[in-house]
Amino acid sequence: MKLVSVIVLIYDSEKYIAATLESVLTQTYKYIEVLLVDDGSPDKSIEICQQFNDPRIRIIRQQNRGLPGARNAGIRQAKGDYLAFIDGDDLWQRDKLEHHVNHLANSTEVGVSFSRSAFIDEAGKFLGSYQTPKLKGITPSYLVRCNPVGNGSAAVVRREVFAAIAFSPRQYSDNRHDTLDCYFDEQFRYSGGDVDLWLRILLQTKWQIEGIPEALTLYRVHSSGLSAQLDRQLAAGEQLIAKFHTYATQLDRNWEAVMRAYHLRYLARSAIRWKSDAIAIQLMHQAIASYWRIVLESPRQTVMTLIAAYLLLLIPRRLRAHFEVIIGQPTTIFQKVRTRIRIQN
């Protein structure tokens, strides 16, 4: 059997970490080790984890270095053939790892196996929407338009993939913590590191990235600090563009405008989810101004995002809940058809 190293990223997660760890330890695929990376968390997350009596658990402690630094620490100590990641506030369906192990065993050319995801709120309630990107034929050109993996808790990666894209911490100016190899670029402290990693895998290795149709990851959406999150993600998008100039020479000459536009649309959809109509409208206008062909390349998502943003602006707040129920049902039914989903509330 293949050993799976599950790397759990822990920072300020005490409200959710018990449920997250429970969803890992109760996986139907049992041959796992669980690496809890305490990234200098200021709360009681680790104390909660220590209440779990399971010999598969190991705790790694370090000063705060952000998501990529915590992931790098976990990768360095992982012993598994496959490495899986989950943030300290997300959840997995019980058979997630079983599906991914089977997928990788039967697809020798695939280095990264990911699942689709369902959105849950802070209380763990299903929000009625899913991440449903395409699953096969993922190219660098597609990646600059859409991150198919979607979030940091969806992917399972072969160990050989990380060996193929390892780099010295001195290769990039912000990776100077130590002399050990890095895998995630630590300059993307808050956002953007996943896309950078997936693009390097596609451009620099033989491995493919491929998804499975089940929504096996439950991604928790937080309402607090929306404007701060958007500011950080906008800055991360520009960081990605600046870095891609150094190695993404295989992409067409419009890739910078393309990436900026699709990233802005993604942020607009996040703003809509939290009823920030003015921010969503502004972001959509910027997206179309950056690359107007987004309307032709992805008409349904672009037009629907614009419509939703303006409807939020025009509909009185007291009527929004009723309106969302009416328009949400067809979308949810359509996504359920595309996504083999089993939400357990």
C-alpha positions in Angstrom: 0.0 0.0 0.0 1.1 3.6 -0.7 1.7 5.7 2.4 -0.1 9.1 2.3 1.4 12.0 4.2 -1.4 14.4 5.2 0.0 17.9 5.9 -2.4 19.9 8.1 -1.7 23.6 8.2 -2.5 25.1 11.6 -2.7 28.8 12.3 -5.5 30.5 14.3 -7.8 27.5 13.7 -9.1 26.6 17.1 -12.8 27.0 16.1 -12.4 24.4 13.3 -9.3 22.3 13.8 -11.1 19.4 15.8 -13.5 18.9 12.9 -10.8 19.1 10.3 -8.6 16.6 12.1 -11.5 14.3 12.7 -12.2 14.3 8.9 -8.6 13.3 8.3 -8.4 10.6 10.9 -11.6 8.9 9.9 -10.7 8.5 6.2 -11.6 5.1 4.7 -8.0 4.9 3.5 -6.1 4.2 6.7 -2.4 4.0 5.7 -1.6 7.6 6.5 0.7 9.8 8.6 -0.7 13.1 9.8 1.8 16.0 10.0 0.4 18.9 12.0 2.4 22.0 11.1 2.0 24.6 13.9 3.0 27.8 12.1 3.4 29.8 15.2 -0.3 29.7 15.9 -1.3 32.2 18.7 -4.4 30.3 19.8 -5.1 26.9 21.3 -5.2 24.9 18.1 -2.3 22.6 19.0 -3.7 22.0 22.5 -6.9 20.8 20.8 -5.0 18.6 18.5 -3.1 17.0 21.4 -6.3 15.7 22.7 -6.4 13.2 19.8 -4.7 10.0 20.7 -3.6 8.6 17.4 -0.1 7.2 16.7 -0.3 8.5 13.1 0.0 12.1 14.3 3.2 14.0 14.4 3.5 17.7 15.4 6.0 20.1 13.7 6.5 23.5 15.3 8.0 26.6 13.7 7.9 30.3 13.8 5.2 31.8 11.6 6.2 31.7 7.9 2.8 31.7 6.3 1.1 29.0 4.2 4.0 28.2 1.8 6.5 28.1 4.6 4.3 25.7 6.6 3.8 23.5 3.5 7.5 23.4 2.8 8.2 22.3 6.4 5.6 19.5 6.1 7.0 18.3 2.7 10.5 18.1 4.1 9.5 15.8 6.9 6.9 13.7 5.0 7.6 10.0 4.5 4.7 9.2 2.2 4.6 8.2 -1.5 1.8 10.7 -1.9 1.4 14.1 -0.1 -2.0 15.6 0.7 -2.7 19.1 2.1 -5.6 20.4 4.2 -6.0 23.8 5.8 -7.0 23.9 9.5 -10.5 25.0 8.8 -11.5 22.9 5.8 -13.1 19.4 5.8 -12.7 16.2 3.7 -15.3 13.6 2.8 -14.5 10.3 4.4 -13.5 8.6 1.2 -11.4 11.4 -0.3 -8.0 9.8 0.0 -9.3 6.5 -1.2 -10.4 8.1 -4.4 -7.1 9.9 -5.0 -5.0 6.9 -4.3 -7.0 4.9 -6.8 -6.7 7.7 -9.3 -3.0 8.0 -9.1 -2.5 4.2 -9.1 -4.5 4.0 -12.4 -3.0 7.1 -14.0 0.8 6.9 -14.1 1.2 10.1 -16.1 -0.7 12.2 -13.4 1.4 13.8 -10.8 -1.3 15.9 -9.1 -4.8 14.5 -8.4 -7.4 17.0 -7.2 -11.1 16.8 -6.4 -13.9 19.3 -6.9 -15.0 21.3 -3.9 -18.2 22.4 -2.2 -18.4 25.7 -0.3 -19.5 25.7 3.4 -19.9 28.6 5.7 -18.3 29.3 9.1 -20.8 27.0 10.8 -20.1 24.2 8.3 -23.4 24.7 6.4 -23.4 24.0 2.7 -23.7 27.3 0.8 -25.2 25.8 -2.3 -22.3 26.2 -4.7 -19.3 24.3 -5.9 -16.0 24.7 -7.7 -16.5 22.8 -10.9 -13.4 23.4 -13.2 -12.6 21.0 -16.0 -10.8 17.9 -14.9 -8.5 16.9 -17.9 -6.5 18.6 -20.5 -5.2 21.2 -18.1 -2.5 23.4 -19.9 -0.5 26.4 -18.8 -2.8 28.5 -20.9 -5.8 27.2 -19.0 -4.0 27.7 -15.7 -3.5 31.5 -16.2 -7.3 31.7 -16.6 -8.5 29.4 -13.9 -6.9 27.5 -11.0 -8.6 24.1 -11.5 -7.5 22.8 -8.1 -9.3 25.7 -6.5 -8.0 25.6 -3.0 -5.2 24.3 -0.8 -7.2 21.3 0.6 -8.1 19.6 -2.7 -4.9 18.1 -4.1 -2.9 14.9 -3.5 0.6 15.0 -5.1 3.2 12.3 -5.9 6.4 12.8 -4.0 8.4 12.7 -7.3 6.6 15.9 -8.4 8.1 17.9 -5.5 11.6 16.4 -6.2 11.2 17.6 -9.8 10.4 21.3 -9.0 12.5 21.8 -5.9 14.6 25.0 -5.9 17.1 26.8 -3.7 15.7 29.3 -1.2 18.2 31.8 -2.6 16.7 31.6 -6.1 14.0 34.1 -5.1 14.7 37.0 -2.9 12.1 36.3 -0.2 13.1 32.7 0.4 16.1 33.1 2.8 14.9 31.3 5.9 17.3 28.4 5.5 19.4 26.5 3.0 16.9 23.6 2.5 15.1 23.1 -0.7 11.8 24.9 -1.2 8.8 23.7 -3.2 6.2 26.4 -2.6 7.6 29.9 -3.1 7.5 31.7 0.2 7.1 35.2 -1.2 3.5 34.3 -1.8 2.7 34.3 1.9 -1.0 34.8 1.7 -2.2 33.8 -1.8 -0.9 32.9 -5.2 1.6 30.2 -4.2 -0.7 27.3 -5.4 -1.0 28.7 -9.0 2.7 29.3 -9.1 3.4 25.7 -8.1 0.9 24.2 -10.6 2.3 26.3 -13.5 5.9 25.3 -12.7 4.8 21.6 -12.6 3.3 21.9 -16.1 6.1 23.9 -17.6 9.1 22.3 -16.0 8.2 18.6 -15.6 6.5 15.7 -17.4 3.7 15.4 -14.9 0.0 16.1 -15.7 -2.6 17.7 -13.4 -5.9 15.9 -13.4 -9.1 16.0 -11.4 -11.8 13.6 -10.3 -15.5 14.6 -10.5 -16.5 14.0 -6.9 -16.7 17.1 -4.6 -14.6 15.5 -1.8 -13.3 18.8 -0.3 -15.5 21.1 1.8 -14.0 24.6 1.5 -14.9 26.9 4.3 -15.6 30.5 3.3 -15.0 33.2 5.9 -16.9 36.5 5.9 -14.6 38.5 8.1 -12.1 40.9 6.7 -13.3 40.7 3.1 -11.6 44.0 2.0 -8.3 42.9 3.6 -8.5 39.5 1.9 -9.2 41.1 -1.5 -6.3 43.6 -1.1 -3.9 40.7 -0.4 -5.2 38.6 -3.3 -5.0 41.6 -5.7 -1.4 42.1 -4.6 -0.7 38.4 -5.0 -2.0 38.4 -8.5 0.4 41.1 -9.5 3.2 39.2 -7.8 2.4 36.1 -9.9 2.5 38.2 -13.1 5.9 39.6 -12.1 7.3 36.2 -11.4 5.8 34.5 -14.5 7.8 36.9 -16.6 10.9 35.0 -15.5 9.9 31.6 -16.7 6.5 31.5 -18.5 8.0 32.1 -22.0 5.9 29.3 -23.5 2.7 31.3 -23.0 1.2 33.6 -25.7 1.9 37.3 -25.6 -1.5 38.2 -24.1 -1.1 36.0 -21.0 -0.5 38.9 -18.6 -3.8 40.7 -19.5 -5.6 37.3 -19.6 -4.4 36.3 -16.1 -5.2 39.7 -14.6 -8.7 39.7 -16.0 -9.6 36.2 -14.9 -8.1 36.8 -11.5 -10.2 40.0 -11.1 -13.4 38.1 -12.1 -12.6 35.4 -9.5 -12.3 38.1 -6.8 -15.5 39.6 -8.0 -17.3 36.3 -7.5 -15.9 36.2 -4.0 -17.2 39.7 -3.3 -20.7 38.7 -4.6 -20.7 35.7 -2.3 -20.4 38.1 0.6 -22.9 40.6 -0.8 -20.3 43.3 -1.5 -22.0 44.6 -4.7 -19.9 47.8 -5.2 -16.6 45.9 -4.9 -17.8 43.2 -7.3 -18.9 45.7 -9.9 -15.6 47.6 -9.7 -13.6 44.4 -10.1 -15.7 43.2 -13.1 -15.2 46.5 -14.8 -11.5 46.2 -14.3 -11.5 42.7 -15.6 -13.2 43.6 -18.8 -11.0 46.7 -19.3 -7.9 44.5 -18.8 -8.9 41.8 -21.3 -12.3 42.3 -23.0 -12.1 39.0 -24.8 -13.0 37.3 -21.5 -16.6 38.0 -22.5 -16.1 35.9 -25.6 -13.9 33.2 -24.1 -16.1 32.6 -21.0 -19.4 34.3 -21.7 -21.6 32.5 -19.2 -19.5 33.0 -16.2 -18.6 36.6 -17.1 -22.1 37.7 -17.9 -23.7 36.0 -15.0 -21.1 37.5 -12.6 -21.9 41.0 -14.0 -25.6 40.4 -13.7 -25.3 39.1 -10.1 -23.2 42.1 -9.1 -25.7 44.6 -10.5 -28.7 42.7 -9.1 -27.1 42.9 -5.6 -26.8 46.6 -6.1 -30.4 47.1 -7.3 -32.4 44.7 -5.1 -33.3 45.9 -1.6 -31.5 44.0 1.1 -34.8 42.7 2.7 -35.6 41.0 -0.6 -32.2 39.4 -1.3 -32.7 36.2 0.6 -35.9 35.4 -1.4 -34.3 36.3 -4.7 -31.3 34.1 -4.0 -33.5 31.1 -3.3 -35.3 31.6 -6.7 -32.2 32.0 -8.8 -30.0 29.6 -6.8 -32.0 26.4 -7.3 -31.3 25.9 -11.1 -27.6 26.6 -10.6 -27.4 24.2 -7.7 -29.2 21.5 -9.7 -26.9 22.0 -12.7 -23.8 21.8 -10.5 -25.0 18.6 -8.8 -25.4 17.0 -12.2 -21.8 17.9 -13.1 -20.4 17.1 -9.6 -20.9 13.8 -7.8 -21.6 15.5 -4.5 -22.5 14.1 -1.1 -22.7 16.9 1.4 -23.0 15.8 5.0 -24.4 18.6 7.1 
